[in-house]
Amino acid sequence: VSKNVPGVRELILAAFTDYEWFQFLHEDPVVQPAVPSAERIGEITAPTLLVVGDSTTEFQKIEVDRLAEQVPNAEKVLFENSDHFPHLLYPEKFNTLVLDFLAKVTRQQ
């Protein structure tokens, strides 16, 4: 979807043009924790906004659904007609979503 929207393709290309892919080309220099973070997802207590596009990869949809189930205060939002880049395709809608979520979280505290 993104590649067909004027201006968005260029933003995506610019984001990845200087990306060095270090983590894929080198051994991870960070010492891994004794318990993998994926096994500790349920410990997240902060309100969490999960945003996924309806035409993103099935793997990403499955991962977001898994997070929505495991993170206690997670709220999942599905962007229609969007892939992995709803923030680029619909910046005003995305920003409004995030600001509304933050306002709601702030009111609850």
Secondary structure, 3 states (H helix, E strand, C coil): CHHHCCCHHHHHHHHHHCCCCHHHHCCCCCCCCCCCHHHHHHHCCCCEEEEEECCCCHHHHHHHHHHHHHCCCEEEEEECCCCCCHHHHCHHHHHHHHHHHHHHHHHHC
